[in-house]
Amino acid sequence: MGTPKQEGRAYSAAHFVLELDDADVVGVIRSVGGGGVKSEIMTYQMGNTHDLWRQIGKPKYEDLKLEFSMSLSKVFYEWIKSFFDGKVLRKNGAIVAGDFHYEERARRKFQDAIISEITFPQLDGSDRNAVYMTATIVPENLRFVPPKSETLEPKVGKLKQKLWTAANFEFTIDDGKMKEKCRRCTKIESFTIKQQVHEYHSGDKRDPLRVPGFLEFPNITFYVPEADAQPFIDHYTEYGIGGKRQMMPRLTGSIDMKDNSGDELCSVSLFGIDIANITADKAEAGSDNMKTVKIEISAENMSFKYEAHGVG
C-alpha cells in the first residue's frame, strides 16, 4: 500500500516506468536521459536603432536515452524488432517517474516516436555483473504533463524480472571449423545499430516532422584464444588478403544472450559475414594471461529476436 502523496515536496526519483500506446505499461527502466525541450532565442535589429528585438523560436525536443534490462513487455521488443527490420513503427507513450513509495510524481508524454539507436553491452565471460541495453528514442513532440494520482506499485509488481549478466552469452558463426572455435569466445565488445533521423519543417507548424533514414549495422569485435584463431586466419587469408570471390551462400551467425538458468533471452542474427580485421594481443614475456586474438567482422544485415516472449 502506497503512502499518501505529498504534493509540492521535493523527492528522490527511485522508479522510472515506460508506457507505450497511451495505456500499456512496458516496464521499469533502469535510467532515462535527455527528453528536454528548448527553444533558440532569435535576435533582430530594427533599422539604425540600437534596440534589439528578441523572439522565441521553434521548440527542439531532445532524444530520450533509455537503459533497460530484459524484463520489459512484448510490445517494446516488437518495436526493437521492427527497427532491425527497417520498418517505420511510431509509438506514443510516456516516461513516468515515481518516488521510493511508488507514488507517481512526474510524467513526460511523447508522440510519434521512432527508435534511432540500439546499443548492446559488452559481453565478457569473466564478468558476472548485470548488463543492460540502451535505446535512443526520437519523438516528434514531447510535453510535460501533471502526474496522475495513482501508485506505480501494482504495475511494477506484476513484471517478471530476468537477470542478464555479461557472462551469459553464446556466439556462433555457421561455418564448420569456425563454429567449433567460437564456443570459446571470451568477449564481444559493445556495438550500436544506428538509424539517421531527418527533420522537415512545414509552414508555420511549431513541431518538425522526423523521418528515418538509412539503417547502419556496425562491425562486431570479439576475442578468441590464440589456439583457436587458425580457421579465422585461414578465411581472412583466402578472401581478405588473397581476394578470392565469396561464394554463396555467405556466412551467417548469431549472438545469443541467456539468463542465469541458461534460458535464452534474446538473440541477434548476423547475415553476410566477412572477416575485416585480425589482431593478436600484445605479447609480454612472463605474463600469465591467456593469449587471445581480436577479430572484427562485418555483417550486411542483422535481425533481432526476443525469445522470452516469442518475438521474431
C-alpha positions as CSV (number, residue, x, y, z in Angstrom):
1,M,0.0,0.0,0.0
2,G,1.5,3.3,-1.0
3,T,1.8,6.3,1.3
4,P,-0.3,9.4,0.7
5,K,1.0,11.8,-1.8
6,Q,2.8,14.9,-0.5
7,E,2.3,17.3,-3.3
8,G,4.8,20.2,-3.6
9,R,7.5,18.4,-1.6
10,A,10.9,17.5,-3.2
11,Y,11.5,13.9,-3.8
12,S,14.2,11.4,-4.9
13,A,13.4,9.7,-8.2
14,A,13.6,6.0,-7.5
15,H,11.5,4.3,-10.1
16,F,11.0,5.0,-13.8
17,V,8.3,3.4,-15.9
18,L,7.8,3.4,-19.6
19,E,4.3,3.4,-21.1
20,L,3.5,2.9,-24.8
21,D,0.4,3.2,-26.8
22,D,-1.1,5.6,-24.2
23,A,-2.1,2.6,-22.0
24,D,0.3,-0.3,-21.9
25,V,2.9,-0.3,-19.1
26,V,6.0,-1.7,-20.8
27,G,8.2,-2.0,-17.7
28,V,10.7,-0.5,-15.4
29,I,13.6,1.5,-16.9
30,R,17.0,1.5,-15.1
31,S,17.8,5.1,-16.2
32,V,16.5,7.7,-18.6
33,G,18.4,10.7,-20.0
34,G,17.5,13.5,-22.3
35,G,13.9,14.3,-23.1
36,G,14.3,18.0,-22.6
37,V,12.7,20.9,-24.6
38,K,14.5,24.0,-25.6
39,S,14.0,27.0,-28.0
40,E,16.5,29.2,-29.6
41,I,16.2,32.9,-29.0
42,M,16.2,34.9,-32.3
43,T,17.5,38.5,-32.1
44,Y,16.6,41.2,-34.6
45,Q,17.8,44.8,-35.0
46,M,15.4,47.4,-36.5
47,G,16.8,50.0,-38.8
48,N,19.6,52.2,-37.4
49,T,18.4,51.9,-33.8
50,H,20.4,50.1,-31.1
51,D,17.4,48.3,-29.8
52,L,17.4,44.5,-30.1
53,W,14.2,42.6,-30.5
54,R,14.1,39.1,-29.2
55,Q,11.6,36.3,-30.0
56,I,11.4,32.6,-29.1
57,G,12.0,30.2,-32.0
58,K,10.5,26.8,-32.6
59,P,11.0,24.2,-29.9
60,K,13.5,21.4,-30.2
61,Y,13.0,18.1,-28.5
62,E,15.9,16.1,-27.1
63,D,16.2,12.4,-27.8
64,L,15.3,10.1,-25.0
65,K,18.0,7.6,-23.9
66,L,16.6,4.6,-22.1
67,E,18.7,1.9,-20.3
68,F,16.8,-1.3,-19.6
69,S,17.1,-4.9,-18.8
70,M,15.3,-8.0,-20.3
71,S,12.2,-7.6,-18.1
72,L,10.1,-5.3,-20.3
73,S,6.9,-6.4,-22.0
74,K,6.4,-7.9,-25.5
75,V,5.3,-4.6,-27.1
76,F,8.7,-3.0,-26.6
77,Y,10.7,-5.8,-28.1
78,E,8.4,-5.9,-31.1
79,W,9.3,-2.3,-31.5
80,I,13.0,-3.2,-31.5
81,K,12.5,-6.0,-34.0
82,S,10.7,-3.6,-36.3
83,F,13.7,-1.2,-36.0
84,F,16.1,-4.1,-37.1
85,D,13.8,-5.0,-40.0
86,G,13.8,-1.4,-41.3
87,K,10.1,-0.9,-40.7
88,V,8.9,2.5,-39.5
89,L,6.9,2.0,-36.4
90,R,5.9,5.1,-34.4
91,K,4.8,5.0,-30.8
92,N,3.0,7.3,-28.4
93,G,3.9,6.9,-24.8
94,A,5.2,8.4,-21.5
95,I,8.1,8.4,-19.1
96,V,6.8,8.2,-15.6
97,A,8.9,9.0,-12.5
98,G,8.0,7.7,-9.1
99,D,9.4,8.1,-5.6
100,F,10.6,5.4,-3.2
101,H,6.9,4.7,-2.2
102,Y,6.0,4.1,-5.9
103,E,3.9,7.3,-6.0
104,E,3.8,8.9,-9.4
105,R,5.5,12.3,-9.2
106,A,6.2,13.4,-12.8
107,R,5.2,12.5,-16.3
108,R,6.5,13.3,-19.8
109,K,4.4,12.4,-22.8
110,F,5.8,11.9,-26.3
111,Q,4.1,11.3,-29.6
112,D,5.1,9.6,-32.9
113,A,8.5,8.5,-31.6
114,I,10.8,6.3,-33.6
115,I,13.9,4.4,-32.5
116,S,17.2,5.8,-33.8
117,E,19.8,3.7,-31.9
118,I,20.0,0.3,-30.1
119,T,23.2,-0.4,-28.1
120,F,24.1,-3.8,-26.8
121,P,26.5,-4.0,-23.9
122,Q,29.9,-5.7,-23.8
123,L,29.7,-9.4,-23.1
124,D,32.6,-10.9,-21.2
125,G,32.9,-14.5,-19.9
126,S,34.7,-13.3,-16.8
127,D,32.2,-10.6,-15.8
128,R,29.3,-11.7,-13.6
129,N,27.7,-8.3,-13.3
130,A,24.3,-7.4,-14.7
131,V,24.2,-5.7,-18.1
132,Y,21.7,-3.5,-19.9
133,M,20.7,-2.5,-23.4
134,T,20.3,1.2,-24.4
135,A,17.7,2.6,-26.8
136,T,17.6,6.1,-28.2
137,I,14.1,7.3,-29.0
138,V,13.3,10.3,-31.1
139,P,9.9,11.9,-30.5
140,E,8.2,14.4,-32.8
141,N,6.9,16.2,-29.8
142,L,7.2,16.0,-26.0
143,R,5.1,17.5,-23.3
144,F,5.5,17.8,-19.5
145,V,2.1,16.9,-18.0
146,P,0.8,16.7,-14.4
147,P,1.3,13.3,-12.8
148,K,-1.7,11.0,-12.2
149,S,-2.9,10.4,-8.7
150,E,-2.1,6.8,-8.5
151,T,0.6,4.4,-7.4
152,L,3.0,2.5,-9.7
153,E,3.4,-0.5,-7.4
154,P,0.7,-2.7,-9.0
155,K,2.1,-2.0,-12.4
156,V,5.7,-2.7,-11.4
157,G,5.0,-5.7,-9.2
158,K,3.4,-7.8,-12.0
159,L,6.5,-7.6,-14.2
160,K,8.8,-10.6,-14.2
161,Q,12.4,-9.7,-13.7
162,K,15.1,-11.6,-15.7
163,L,18.7,-11.1,-14.7
164,W,21.0,-10.7,-17.7
165,T,24.7,-10.9,-16.9
166,A,27.7,-10.2,-19.1
167,A,29.0,-13.8,-18.9
168,N,25.8,-15.5,-20.2
169,F,26.2,-15.5,-24.0
170,E,26.9,-17.8,-26.9
171,F,28.5,-16.7,-30.2
172,T,28.4,-18.8,-33.3
173,I,29.4,-18.5,-37.0
174,D,27.8,-21.1,-39.2
175,D,31.0,-22.5,-40.7
176,G,32.1,-25.9,-39.6
177,K,35.6,-25.1,-38.3
178,M,34.7,-21.6,-37.1
179,K,31.6,-22.7,-35.3
180,E,33.6,-25.1,-33.2
181,K,36.2,-22.5,-32.3
182,C,33.5,-19.8,-31.5
183,R,32.4,-21.8,-28.5
184,R,35.4,-20.5,-26.6
185,C,34.8,-16.8,-27.5
186,T,35.9,-14.9,-24.4
187,K,34.5,-11.4,-25.1
188,I,32.3,-9.4,-27.5
189,E,32.6,-5.7,-27.5
190,S,29.6,-3.4,-27.2
191,F,28.0,-2.4,-30.6
192,T,25.4,0.0,-31.7
193,I,22.9,-0.2,-34.6
194,K,22.1,3.3,-35.8
195,Q,19.4,5.0,-38.0
196,Q,19.7,8.6,-39.1
197,V,16.7,10.8,-38.4
198,H,16.0,13.8,-40.7
199,E,13.9,16.8,-39.7
200,Y,11.5,18.5,-42.1
201,H,9.8,21.9,-41.2
202,S,6.5,22.6,-42.7
203,G,4.9,26.1,-42.9
204,D,4.0,27.6,-39.6
205,K,3.9,24.3,-37.7
206,R,5.9,24.5,-34.5
207,D,6.9,20.8,-34.5
208,P,9.0,19.4,-37.4
209,L,8.4,16.0,-39.0
210,R,11.0,13.4,-38.1
211,V,11.7,10.8,-40.8
212,P,14.1,7.8,-40.5
213,G,17.0,7.4,-43.0
214,F,19.3,4.5,-43.6
215,L,19.9,1.8,-41.1
216,E,23.6,1.3,-40.3
217,F,24.9,-2.1,-39.0
218,P,28.2,-1.9,-37.2
219,N,31.2,-4.3,-37.3
220,I,31.3,-6.8,-34.4
221,T,34.6,-7.3,-32.5
222,F,35.2,-10.5,-30.5
223,Y,38.1,-12.3,-28.9
224,V,39.1,-16.0,-29.0
225,P,42.1,-17.8,-27.6
226,E,45.0,-17.7,-30.0
227,A,45.0,-21.5,-30.1
228,D,41.5,-21.3,-31.7
229,A,42.2,-18.5,-34.2
230,Q,43.6,-20.5,-37.2
231,P,40.2,-21.1,-39.0
232,F,39.6,-17.3,-38.9
233,I,43.1,-16.6,-40.1
234,D,42.7,-19.0,-42.9
235,H,39.4,-17.5,-44.0
236,Y,40.8,-13.9,-43.9
237,T,44.0,-15.0,-45.8
238,E,41.9,-16.6,-48.6
239,Y,39.3,-13.9,-49.0
240,G,40.7,-10.7,-47.4
241,I,44.3,-11.0,-48.5
242,G,44.0,-13.3,-51.4
243,G,40.9,-11.6,-52.9
244,K,39.1,-14.8,-53.6
245,R,35.5,-14.2,-54.6
246,Q,33.0,-15.0,-51.9
247,M,30.7,-18.0,-52.7
248,M,27.0,-18.1,-52.0
249,P,25.5,-18.5,-49.5
250,R,27.5,-16.1,-47.4
251,L,28.5,-16.8,-43.8
252,T,25.8,-16.3,-41.1
253,G,26.0,-16.3,-37.3
254,S,24.3,-15.2,-34.1
255,I,24.9,-13.8,-30.7
256,D,22.6,-15.4,-28.1
257,M,22.1,-13.8,-24.7
258,K,20.9,-16.0,-21.8
259,D,19.8,-15.7,-18.2
260,N,21.4,-17.4,-15.2
261,S,19.4,-20.5,-15.7
262,G,20.6,-20.9,-19.3
263,D,17.3,-20.0,-20.9
264,E,17.7,-17.7,-24.0
265,L,16.6,-14.1,-23.5
266,C,17.3,-12.7,-27.0
267,S,19.4,-13.1,-30.0
268,V,21.0,-11.0,-32.8
269,S,21.3,-12.9,-36.1
270,L,24.1,-11.9,-38.5
271,F,23.9,-12.3,-42.3
272,G,26.6,-11.8,-44.9
273,I,29.5,-12.0,-42.6
274,D,33.1,-11.1,-43.7
275,I,36.2,-11.0,-41.6
276,A,37.6,-7.5,-41.7
277,N,40.5,-7.5,-39.2
278,I,42.6,-9.9,-37.2
279,T,44.9,-8.6,-34.5
280,A,47.0,-10.5,-32.0
281,D,47.2,-9.3,-28.4
282,K,50.4,-7.6,-27.2
283,A,52.8,-10.3,-26.2
284,E,54.7,-9.9,-22.9
285,A,57.4,-12.4,-21.6
286,G,56.4,-13.8,-18.2
287,S,52.7,-12.8,-18.5
288,D,50.3,-15.5,-17.1
289,N,47.3,-14.0,-19.0
290,M,45.7,-16.2,-21.7
291,K,46.9,-15.1,-25.2
292,T,43.9,-14.0,-27.3
293,V,43.3,-12.8,-30.8
294,K,41.0,-9.8,-31.6
295,I,38.7,-10.5,-34.7
296,E,36.5,-7.9,-36.3
297,I,33.7,-9.0,-38.6
298,S,31.2,-7.1,-40.8
299,A,27.6,-8.0,-41.4
300,E,25.4,-7.0,-44.3
301,N,22.3,-7.4,-42.2
302,M,21.1,-8.2,-38.7
303,S,17.8,-9.3,-37.1
304,F,16.6,-9.3,-33.5
305,K,14.5,-11.9,-31.7
306,Y,13.4,-11.9,-28.1
307,E,13.0,-15.5,-27.1
308,A,11.3,-15.0,-23.8
309,H,8.2,-13.6,-25.4
310,G,8.4,-15.3,-28.8
311,V,9.0,-12.1,-30.7
312,G,10.7,-12.8,-34.0
